[in-house]
Structures are given as C-alpha cells and as structure tokens.
Amino acid sequence: MSRNVLAVERWTTERTEPTGAVLRWFSVQPAPGGDMGGGRVTIRALVEEVAAALAPSAPGEARREAPRERREARREARDIIAALVDVPRLWSVTHADDAADHVLIARAHAAVERRRRGMPFEYAVGRAAFRHLTLEVDERVLIPRPETEPLVDLVLAATDGGRGLAIDIGTGSGAIALALASEGRFERVVGTDVSSDALLVAAANARRVDGSVARRVEFRQGAYLAPVQGLRARAIVSNPPYISYAEASSLPASVREWEPAVALLSGAGGLAATRAIVDGSAAILEPGGVLALEADSGRAAEAAAIVAADPRYAGVAVHTDLTGRDRFIMATRSTRS
Ligand SMILES: C[S@@+](CC[C@H](N)C(=O)[O-])C[C@H]1O[C@@H](n2cnc3c(N)ncnc32)[C@H](O)[C@@H]1O
C-alpha cells in the first residue's frame, strides 16, 4: 500500500460566508517524493495535513527535529479528526491507512481555519463532551465544563436517583438537563434559558439523545423561574452566570472573545443570577425538594450565605469540585413557607 506524504503550506481558495467570516481552504500538495495515491487521502495524511496547517514548519525542517509545537499540533490534529468522526482520540492511529472521505476532509479544513482564528477547540469542531454525552456546541452557548459534571451526581444522590420534575435554569447547550434525563429517573426535565439562540442548540442536542430520554425533556424560554411558574419541582439545578462585570476583562481571551457574555456575566458582584434563582426557586420546589447551584469557587461561601439567609431553605452545604475547590451549593426546601 502506498503511503501518502503530504505537505500543505499555502492557501488556495478564499470564500466569504454570509456571516462575514472568511474561510480559506488549503490545497493538498504532494511533498517531494510523496504519493497522492491516485487522489486517495488517508487518515494518516489528513492528520499530517491538519498538523502542518496548525503549526507550519520552517522550509526543509526535518520531522525528527520538529519542535514541541509540531508534536502538539499533531496531537490536536488527531483530536480534531476524532471529534469530527465522533470516535476515541487514537482512532486516527488505528485507522491510519483508511481513506478519509471528502466530507471529513472539508470539515477538518474548516475546523483548522477556525482554530487558526483562535476559536476554542469545542466550537471549532462543533462538539463538547459532558459526562457520557457528546453535545453540539457553537458560539450561542457556553462550552459545558468538566467542573460542572459533579453537579449532576449531587442532584441524583440528593433525589435518590430522581423522580418527579427536575428543572435546569440557564440550560445553555442542555448539558445538565439532558444528563439528568438520561441518567436519572425523573418523569420530566424542563430546561430554561433567557437566550432563544441557546435553546435552539439545546433542542438540537435533545434530538441527538435516545428518543425515550428526549420525550421527557422540554425547553422553555424566559428569565430565571418565569417559564416554570405553576410547576412543582423535585429538584432545581443551575449553573448560572457568575462572573462580575469587573472580572470580565481578566477572563482568558478564549472565553472573553468567544463565549456568550449572557452565559458568563452576572451583575456588579457576580451573584445577581444566583440571588434571583434562590429567591424564585422556593415557590417552585416541593417541600424537601433540592436546590443545587454551581458558584464561582471564590464566591461559593457568599452564595451559600444567600441560601442560608433565606428561611425557606434548610441543610445548606457547600461541596467541592474535582479540583477540591468549593463549587456547589446544595439545600433543601424546608416545610416552612
Ligand atoms: C454558565 S451558562 C450554563 C450553561 C449550561 N447549563 C452549562 O452548565 O454548560 C449560564 C446560562 O444561563 C443563561 N442565562 C443568563 N441569564 C439568564 C436569565 N436571566 N434567565 C435564564 N437563563 C439565563 C445563559 O444564556 C446561559 O445559557
């Protein structure tokens, strides 16, 4: 079998999309002594091509002398292809001699172009992992974070695996709502968001999960608890926006420039959304129902104090995330009104 050795060093075509974004496509050029295999591009060649576009080498640079950034580019190239095919990371190694189809090649090119513009990896490939789910993501929603994953465990543990209704306020991509619906035994899960754009992404993700799960999930648009007035919930969970306006400028550029501000910022002190959710949830939770909130690790004590100061809640506790930082506030709706 012939080995494809490709060098990709120059852009050939440029197109302006309706959104104004400029997409440049690079040509696949045989390297000296390389073999295009009659137009067949292997997965190995595609990895090399993507890696070269991510970290172009100096002319004549030998592969064994490749700097660390070239090795990292190759690792990222494997990650890009794995995400686009929806397979484990090392798939491109075990399938190196398989042919890459045109759709995959075009999607890899587009992902590389987005990465070169500084777009976060998950937006560039359009996918993010959350617990066992693979979710579609784009700039309309926050990229779900691994830090948030234990919040689902806390809700499932506090509700004995779930029953009745669970509500996810500020659902974004639908990550928490869909995880609760697929891992718990809730009869119904309602995800709400003030952003109708985010809810389009959440709805697309609901279509990706098993039909029996999707049938139990519903998304509603509106601020905080407004879309769920009149419901009685066993659990209300939220990863609300919790960055203060003053902190916005010190966020990493990949967050500040790409993720939606409405998903990040919450008033002068970063706790406006938390206050509104704590206040509004008491009227929706059934007695003994569970309130579960994510908070900024630097403000978890302050967030817990907001819940503790409200006599409608009992058993307020702060839980740590996977890095040992205070992150989650749990409480139950007391029987007092
Ligand atoms: C930190 S993101 C969390 C997204 C998702 N739950 C997750 O964990 O990946 C916060 C979400 O709250 C939504 N949001 C912001 N303000 C809101 C409001 N007033 N009412 C409802 N949702 C709001 C944002 O649109 C965003 O989707």
The ligand as an SDF file (V2000), in Angstrom:
LIG
                    3D

 27 29  0  0  0  0  0  0  0  0999 V2000
  -22.8710   29.4260   32.7840 C   0  0  0  0  0  0  0  0  0  0  0  0
  -24.0420   29.1630   31.4700 S   0  0  0  0  0  0  0  0  0  0  0  0
  -24.5230   27.4770   31.8580 C   0  0  0  0  0  0  0  0  0  0  0  0
  -24.9410   26.6940   30.6480 C   0  0  0  0  0  0  0  0  0  0  0  0
  -25.1550   25.2020   30.9420 C   0  0  0  0  0  0  0  0  0  0  0  0
  -26.1300   24.9990   31.9710 N   0  0  0  0  0  0  0  0  0  0  0  0
  -23.8410   24.5570   31.3530 C   0  0  0  0  0  0  0  0  0  0  0  0
  -23.6540   24.2470   32.5320 O   0  0  0  0  0  0  0  0  0  0  0  0
  -22.9890   24.3390   30.4800 O   0  0  0  0  0  0  0  0  0  0  0  0
  -25.4000   30.1290   32.0490 C   0  0  0  0  0  0  0  0  0  0  0  0
  -26.6540   30.0680   31.1680 C   0  0  0  0  0  0  0  0  0  0  0  0
  -27.6410   30.8990   31.8000 O   0  0  0  0  0  0  0  0  0  0  0  0
  -28.3330   31.6010   30.7890 C   0  0  0  0  0  0  0  0  0  0  0  0
  -28.8950   32.8200   31.3960 N   0  0  0  0  0  0  0  0  0  0  0  0
  -28.2990   34.0170   31.5980 C   0  0  0  0  0  0  0  0  0  0  0  0
  -29.1480   34.8780   32.1710 N   0  0  0  0  0  0  0  0  0  0  0  0
  -30.3150   34.2200   32.3460 C   0  0  0  0  0  0  0  0  0  0  0  0
  -31.5980   34.5760   32.8850 C   0  0  0  0  0  0  0  0  0  0  0  0
  -31.8260   35.8140   33.3490 N   0  0  0  0  0  0  0  0  0  0  0  0
  -32.5650   33.6340   32.9060 N   0  0  0  0  0  0  0  0  0  0  0  0
  -32.3290   32.3880   32.4070 C   0  0  0  0  0  0  0  0  0  0  0  0
  -31.1650   31.9980   31.8760 N   0  0  0  0  0  0  0  0  0  0  0  0
  -30.1560   32.8970   31.8570 C   0  0  0  0  0  0  0  0  0  0  0  0
  -27.3210   31.8610   29.7060 C   0  0  0  0  0  0  0  0  0  0  0  0
  -27.9280   32.1030   28.4610 O   0  0  0  0  0  0  0  0  0  0  0  0
  -26.5050   30.5640   29.7570 C   0  0  0  0  0  0  0  0  0  0  0  0
  -27.0090   29.6130   28.8550 O   0  0  0  0  0  0  0  0  0  0  0  0
  1  2  1  0
  2  3  1  0
  2 10  1  0
  3  4  1  0
  4  5  1  0
  5  6  1  0
  5  7  1  0
  7  8  2  0
  7  9  1  0
 10 11  1  0
 11 12  1  0
 11 26  1  0
 12 13  1  0
 13 14  1  0
 13 24  1  0
 14 15  1  0
 14 23  1  0
 15 16  2  0
 16 17  1  0
 17 18  1  0
 17 23  2  0
 18 19  1  0
 18 20  2  0
 20 21  1  0
 21 22  2  0
 22 23  1  0
 24 25  1  0
 24 26  1  0
 26 27  1  0
M  CHG  2   2   1   9  -1
M  END
$$$$
